[in-house]
Amino acid sequence: MGWMRDETGLGKCAANYVPLTPLSHLQRAALIFADREAVVYGATRLSYADYYRRVSRLASALTKVGVTPGDVVATILPNIPAQSEAAFGVPACGAVLNTINTRLDVDTVAYIFDHGEAKVALVDSQFLPLAMAAIDQMEGTAPLIIEVPDDQAGVHAMGEQQNYEDFLATGDPGFSWLLPEDEWESLALNYTSGTTGRPKGVVYHHRGAYLMTMGTPISWELPLFMRYLQIVPLFHCNGWNHTWMMPALGGTVVCCRDISAKAIYDAIGDEGVTHFGGAPIVLNLIVNAKEEERRSFDHVVEVFTAGAPPAPATLAAIGKLGFNIKQVYGLTETYGHVTECIWDDAWNTLSEDDQSAIKARQGVAFPMMEDVTVVDDHMGQVARDGATQGEIVMRGNAVMKGYLKNPEATQKAFSGGYFHSEDLAIQHPGGAIQISDRAKDIIISGGENISSVEVEGALMHHAAVNLCAVVAKPDDKWGEVPCAFVELKDGATAQEAEIIAFTRERLAGFKCPKKVVFQELPKTSTGKIQKFALRKLAKAL
């Protein structure tokens, strides 16, 4: 060891230690990428210099209305420039960013306002009635509301609250940002979906977000000056941290208020979009786009997909349209994606179906994670044989600080020194993880475990099926049996017996749906199918 035992004069100082924060990316970009496009939204074109000044104004304006370090500032906004500005402007004054899902009900928004103790809320005009109704139900002190109109989308100001642009005008473009003194300081507060009770408040720190912005470019092999279509809602894991990452690459964020096949194709055709992320439902939009919605383009568009296991049939179809899909996986508690399906060139010789099946795997840990693996009920490593099922657990810097005001849930989630996902998976010989199901979504029929994901994958091969979800239906004989809810493609028809017979060609008999219901599927704002709602329907059948 020698000299290493004597570290006299080798301590931390301002020259050799700076707390990690994603805020540093925009400060750097404002200098070295000053004239490059940072944010695009229709006629709105912000250079990095413009972006930095507006963010600084926002931070300054928040300080002037009494926001102090550690206070919470909420947003109820779609993916418009103000939401990107808040991603930097709120923490730049030392506050904690709380992006609220725009599709929540009044009661839940009221709960989040109360639980997070939001001091200010930036609210899109479309969702202002929601925010004001939530305030009427609050028990605590209401946040100051700043209205954010979107005239380009025809969403005009109601005029009862202070206008966002007027609010920015009160701020100083030369405001000195309040960077964290400790990288463990809280950066963001995100609430889980809350499908089984009140949502839990997930707290992120600056260090975790910074490392996400460093690990993602490595895993996605991102180039400088990419053009990124902002489809992933910024209220969902802060857009998988991609907005914080973009200034590090001098990239351009192309905002997208309403997600549609036409909007995606237009962004590629008109704005030269090269990358985006989205749930499998977004992939289905692209695959099933009408001819008049499609646009030709001459470059490969790189896509991260997560949120639910994509069907191999969907992956095979979209790959032929000029999109290269990489499957990733994560949770709100892990800042978004923390595993990826790394492609092995040896798989290029496999059949198209086999390649699509591999691409549907959730894969291996991102480089900023310490460990992501699958364990049994006693925290023992499961056999990496592609068959033995266990729970996905993870540890590393991209894991939340914990659940706000809920030490019991935090302790449970971190038991055994890992974060417990409650997702069931198998692990392949190379370490790649493949989700079997959410623990609550496994169907146990006559003592046999049936993966709803596997049944859904078989259904998605049917030419008439646009989307599907399989849940447990109570059964007097078997305890429960698979029940399939199927959303058909426009103009397509199918019969229950036909669908069941189709699955029998691909699955063991006991795994096949015993009931098929044709209807539009209920979805969250991030494209996840709401299985809890379907389980209620199945119980009533």
N, C-alpha and C positions, 0 to 999 in steps of 0.2 A: 504493500500500500504506500509506503514511503511518504512523500510530500503530501499525499491526499489527506493525511491525518491532521495536518496543520493548514487550516483554511483561513488564517489570519488575513484580513483585508480582502477576502473573496466573497463578501456578502452582497445582497441585492442592493441596487441603487437605481436612480432614474435612468442611467445610461444603459443598464443591462437587464432591466426587468420592467415590462409594461403590462398591466392587466389586459388579458385578451378580451376584445369586444368587436363585434361586427361593425360597430359605428366607424371604426378606423378605415374601413374599406371606402366609405363615401368621402371621408376627409381626403384620402389619397386620390381618389378618382376626380374630385373637384379640381385638383392641381394638375394631374398628368393627363386626364381625359376631358379637360374643361369644355372643349367644343364638340365633343362627340355626343350623339343622341343617347340620353339616359332613359327617358320615359316618353312613350308615344301613345296617344289616344285620340284617334280621329284627327281633328285639326290641331290638337295640342301636341307640341313638340318641345320637350325640355332637354336642354343640354345638361351635362353634369354640373356646370357652373350654375345654371338656373335651378336645378334640382337642389343643390347644396344651399343656395340662398333661401329657397322656399322652406326647406327643412329647418334652417336656422331661424327663420321668421316664426315658424310654428313653435319651436322650442321656446323662443323668447316670449311669444304671446301667451303660451301656457304658464310660464313663470309669472307673467304680469297679472294673471287672474288667480294667483295663489297656489299653483301647483308646485309642490316641493319634492325633493328626492324621496322616492319610496311611495309616493302617491300613485294611484291607479288612474289612467286615462283610457276610457273605453271608446270603441268605434262600432258603429253599425253601418257598414259600407260594403258595396260590391267592389269588384276589382277595378277601381278607377284610380286616377293619379293620387287623390287625397289619401287613399289607403296606403299606397306606397310611401308617401311623404310621412304619414304617421308612424310607419315602421321605424324610421330613423328619428323623426322629430320628437316623438314622445320620450324615448330613452335619452335623447340628446339633452333633455332638461333634468335627467335623473329619475324620471317617472317610469312606471311599469305599464306596458301596453297590453290592453285587454280587448282583443278583437272578438266581437260577438257575432254568432251565426245569424244571418239575416232571416232565416226561415224558422226561428224559434217562436214559440207562443208568448203571449204577453206575460203570463205568470212566470215562465222561466226567465225571461229577460229581467223582470222585476227582482227575482231571486238573485241573479248574477250581479245586478246593480248593487243590491244590498250586501251580498256576500263578499264581493270584491271591493266594495266601498269606493266605487268610481267617483272621482271628483269632477271630471269633465267627460262629456261624450260627444264625439263627432258623428253626426247622423245624416245619412243620405235622405233627401226629401221624400223619397218613396217610402222610407221606413220611419219617418217622423211620427206618424200616428201610432205605430207600434211602441216607439220609445216613450211617447207622452202617456200612453195608456199604462205602460209598465211603471212609470213614475207615480201614477195615481195609486198603484197597488203597493208601492214600496213602504217598508217600515222605517227605514233610516233616512238620512239626508240625501236628497235628490242631486244628481250631477248637473252641472251647468251644461246646457245643450247648445252645440254649435251646429247649425244646419249647413249641409253640403249639397247644393243643387247640382244637377247634371244636365245642363241645357242641351248638350249635344245629343243626349238620349231622350230629350223631350221631358225630362223630369225637372220641373221648374220649382223655384223657391216658394214656400208658402208664406214666408215673410214674418212669421211670429217670433222667430229666434234669430240670434246674430248670425249673419252670413259668413261662411268659411273664408271667402276672399277678404271680406272686411276685417275678420279676425286676424288673418295673416298680416294685413297692412299695419296692425298695431305692433307687430314684432320687429325686432332689429335683425337685418340680414347679416350683421357682423357679430351676432351673439356668440359668446364663447361657450362651446358645448361642455356639459358637465359629464365627463367620462368617468367610468367606475374607478373607485380607488381599490376595489377588490373585485376580481373577475367572478366571484361567487355571488355578487349582488344580483338581485332579480331584474330580469329584462322584460319578461312577458308572462302573462297569465292567460291560459287557455282552458276553456271548460270542455269536458268530455260530453259525449252525446246525451248522457243521462237517460238511457232507455229503460233502466231498471231503478228509477228513483231520481233524486236530485243530482244534477251533474256535479262532478268533482272539479275543483280548480287546480290545474296543473301549472306549476311554477317553473319557468326556465331561467337559467343564469347566463350571463354574458359569455362565459367560457364555452359552454356547450354549443351555443349558437355560432360562435366564431369557428369552432372546430368542425361543425357541420358545413360551414362555408368553405372550409379547406378540404374536407374529405370528399365532398360531392364532385368538385372538378376532377379529382383523380379518378373516381369511380366511373364518372360519365364521360371521361376523356374530353372535357370541355375546352373549346378554343377561346382565344381572345375575341372580343367583339361579336359574340353570338347574339342572335336576335330571338328573344324568349317570349313566347305567348303566355300571358299570365292567366291560365285556366284554373289551376288549383286555387280555391278560395283562400284569401289571406287570413280568413278566420279559421282555417284548418291547418294547424301546426305552423301558423305564420307562413302559409304558402310553401311548406316544406323547407323554409329558410332560404328559398331561392332569391327573394327580393333583397335580403341582406347580402347574398353572395354576388349578385350581378355587378356591382361597382368594382369588385376585385378583378373582374375580367373585362372591364370597360364595355360591358354588354348593354343591349337595349331591351328594356321591358316594354312589351306591347300589351297594353291593358285590354281586358275583354270583360265588359259588363255582363252580357248575357251569352251563355254558351250554346252554340248551335253548329251544325255541320257547315252551314254557309259562312258563319263568322270565322270558323277555323280555316276553311279553304281560302277565304278572302284575305285573312291575315298572312297566309303563306304566299298567296299570289301578289298581294299589294305591298306587303311590308317585308317580304323576304324572310319570314319566320323560319328559323332553323331548328328550334327546340321547344318542347313544352312537356308538361306533366299532366296526368289526368287519370281518373278512375276508369275501369273497364267500360263503364257506360259511355264514356267519351269515345273510346275506340269503336263501340257499336254505332255511335252517331256517324262516324266517318265511314265505316264499312257500308252502312245502310243509307248513305246520303243519296238524294235524288240526283239525276243527271244534271239538272239545271243548277244544283248547288255546288257542284264540283268545279275545281279550277286545275289547270295543268301547271306543273312546276318541274324544274329540271335539277333539283337537288334532293338528297335524302333528308327527311325530317326525322330527327332523333327524339324519341318519346320515352319518358319514364312513366310507368303505370303502376299504381298501387291503390289500396283501398279495399280491394277484394281480389281473390285469386281469379285471374282472367281465364276464360275458356280457351283451350288450345285451338278450337275452331276459329275463334275471333282473331287470335294471334296469326294464324295462317292466312286469313283473309286480308288483314290490314297490311301484312308484309308485302303483298303484291301491289299495293297502291302507292308505294314510295315512302313508307314509314318504317323505321327500324325501332322495334320495341324492346325495352329492357325492363324486366320485372324487378321491382324493389318492394320492400316491406318495412313497416314500422308502425308506430302508434303515436297518439298525441303525447304520451308520456316520454317518447324518445325523440322529440323534435321533428318527427316525420320519419323518413326512410333510414334504416340502419343496416339493411342487408340488400344484396344485389345478386342478380344472376349473371355471373361472369362467363362469357362465352369461350368455349374451347374449340379451336379450329378443327380438332379431330372430329367434332360433331357435324362438320359440313358434309360428310359423306352419308349421313343418316337420311332416312326418308323425311319428307316434309312433315308428316304427322309426328314422328319421333322428335324432330327438331322443335316443333311447336310445344310438345309436352315438356321438353326441357326448359324452354323459355318461360313456361308457366310456373317454374320453381321460384321460391322466394330467395334462394341462394345463400351466400356467405356474408360475413360481417364486412361492413365498410371499414376503411383503414383507421377512422377515428374511434372505433369501438374496441374495447379490450377483449370481449368475448361475447358471442351469440351462439347458443347451442340448444339442444333438446335434452330434457332430463325427465326422469321418472318421478313418482310420488315422493321419493326419499332424496331427491336432488342428486341422484346418481346419473351419470351419462348414459343415455340409451345406446343400444347398438346402432352403428352407422351402416345399416343394412338395407335401407330403403323400405323397411317394412315395420319396424318397431316404433310404436307411437308414444309420444310424450309431450311435455309442455315446452314451448319456446321461452327461454329466459335469456337475459342479457345484462351486461355490466359495461360501464364505460362513461366517458365524459358527456356523451349525448343522451344521458338519462336525466329526467327531471330532478329538481331539488326535492319535490314531494308534493302532496296535495295540501292546498291552502286550508288552514284551520281544521285539519283532519288527520291528526297523528296516528290514529288507529289504522286507517286505510293505508297511510304511508308505510307504517311498520309491516303490515301484511304484504304489501306490494314488494317490499325489499327483503323479505325473509330469506335467510340463507345467503345473503350477500349478492343477490341478483334481483333484477326487476322481473316480476312474473307477468307474462303477457296474457295468460289464460287462453292462448291459442294452441291448439293441438297440431302436432306435426310429426313427420318422419324425417330422418336424416340419411342422406345418401353417402356412399363410401368416401367421396371427396369432401364431405362436410356440408354439402348444400342442403338447406332446409326446404321442405315442401309442406305447406299447410294442409292438414287433413280437415280441420274445422275449428270453429270457435267451440270451446268446451260446452257452451249452452246450446250449440246447434247440432251436436251429434244426435243421431236418431238411434235409439236402442229398441230393436224390434225382435221379440222372441229371444232376447239375450244376445243378439248379434248387433255390433256397432255398425252403423251405416253413415258414411260421410256424405253430408248434403252437397259438399263441393264436388265429389265424384259423380253424383247423380246429375248435378247441374251441368257438369262438363259433357256428359253424354247427351243431355237434352239440347245443348247448344249446337250440336252437329246437325240437328234437324233443320231443313231449309226454310221452314216457316217461322222458326223461333227467333225472336228479336232479343228478348231477355227472359230469364226464368229465375225462380227461387224455390228451393225445396225445404220444407219444414216438417216437423213431426205432427201427425194427426192421431189423437187418441183412438185406440182400437181395443175392443173387448177381448179379442183372442190374443193378439200379439203385444199388447201394451201400447205400442204406437207403431205407426207405419209412415212411409214417406208420402207426402202430399205435395204435388208440384203446382206452383202458380206460374202461368205462362203468358207472356206478352208477345203477341204475334206481330210480324212485320206488316207494314201497311199493305193492304190488299190481299194478304195471305189468309188461308183458311186451314184448319186442322181439326180433327176430332179426338176426343179423349182416348178412345181405343187405339187410334193410330199412333198417338204419342207414346202410350204405354208399350205397344208392340215394338216401336222403334227402340225404346230403351232396352227391351229384352234382347235385342241383337247385340248389345254392347255390355250389358251388366248381368250379374247373377240375379235370378228371379226375385230373391228376397229384397234386393236393393231397388227394384223398380217401383215407381210411384203407383200407389193403389188408387189415387184420386188425382185428377188434373182439373185445375180451374183456370179458365181463360179470362184475363183481366189486365188492366194497366197496373203495374207494380208500384207501390208506394216507395218513394226514394227520399233520402236526405239531400241537402244542398250540395254535398260532395259526391253524389251519385251512388252512394251505398243503398242497397235495397233494405227497407226496414222490415227485417224478419220478425221483430217482435209484434208488429201489426198483423203480419200474415199468420203468426202462430195463434193469435186471437181468432182470426177468421177460420182457421183450420179446426179449432176446438168446437166451433159452432156448426160445422158441416155435418 
